[in-house]
Amino acid sequence: MLEKNEVHIVDYKFNILVWIDLLIFTMITIEIAQFDFQALTVMVALVIATLKTYLVGTYFMHLKFENRFLQTIVVGVGLLFIAVLMVLFTDFLYY
């Protein structure tokens, strides 16, 4: 959360650049869907989605400007999510 005297202003130009990055990642996702990576197809899509989630959370949801405790909680939840996906995909690959 912001302190009482702390103000952050993000330039529109920067927000547009982040939005363009998100559009590029979306186009990459669409292009990657054309290829068959067999067992890795879902993993590649999730990696790209994770990068997009990072951009949205960091810049559009302003997590970059939050205190370290909240950032640590978000990173911890992200690591837990990755651990669950690893267990899921381990089961999926050896089925």
ZAMARGU-4260 file (C-alpha; in steps of 0.2 Angstrom, whole numbers, plus 5000, padded with zeros to 4 digits):
<rodrens>
0) 5000/5000/5000 | 5005/5018/4998 | 5012/5028/5012 | 5002/5044/5015 | 5015/5056/5007
5) 5020/5044/4993 | 5013/5046/4976 | 5017/5036/4960 | 5012/5042/4943 | 5015/5030/4928
10) 5016/5039/4911 | 5003/5034/4898 | 5018/5030/4886 | 5024/5017/4897 | 5007/5009/4900
15) 5005/5009/4881 | 5022/5000/4879 | 5017/4987/4892 | 5000/4985/4882 | 5010/4982/4866
20) 5021/4969/4875 | 5005/4960/4880 | 4999/4961/4862 | 5015/4954/4856 | 5014/4939/4868
25) 4997/4936/4863 | 5002/4935/4845 | 5016/4923/4850 | 5004/4912/4858 | 4993/4912/4843
30) 5008/4908/4832 | 5015/4894/4844 | 4997/4886/4844 | 5000/4882/4825 | 5014/4870/4830
35) 5013/4853/4838 | 5026/4852/4853 | 5017/4836/4858 | 5019/4835/4877 | 5026/4852/4879
40) 5012/4862/4870 | 5003/4866/4886 | 5019/4870/4895 | 5024/4883/4882 | 5007/4891/4883
45) 5008/4892/4902 | 5025/4900/4901 | 5019/4913/4889 | 5004/4916/4900 | 5015/4917/4916
50) 5025/4931/4907 | 5009/4940/4903 | 5002/4938/4921 | 5019/4945/4927 | 5017/4961/4916
55) 4999/4963/4921 | 5002/4961/4940 | 5017/4972/4940 | 5012/4986/4930 | 4993/4987/4928
60) 4989/4981/4946 | 5004/4992/4953 | 5012/4978/4963 | 5028/4986/4958 | 5024/5000/4970
65) 5018/4989/4985 | 5028/4985/5000 | 5040/4970/5001 | 5028/4960/5012 | 5014/4960/4999
70) 5027/4957/4985 | 5034/4942/4995 | 5016/4935/4997 | 5013/4936/4978 | 5029/4928/4974
75) 5026/4914/4986 | 5009/4910/4979 | 5017/4910/4962 | 5030/4898/4967 | 5017/4887/4975
80) 5007/4887/4958 | 5023/4882/4949 | 5026/4868/4961 | 5008/4861/4959 | 5010/4863/4940
85) 5026/4853/4941 | 5017/4839/4950 | 5003/4839/4938 | 5014/4838/4923 | 5025/4825/4930
90) 5009/4814/4932 | 5003/4819/4914 | 5020/4815/4906 | 5022/4798/4914 | 5003/4792/4911
</rodrens>
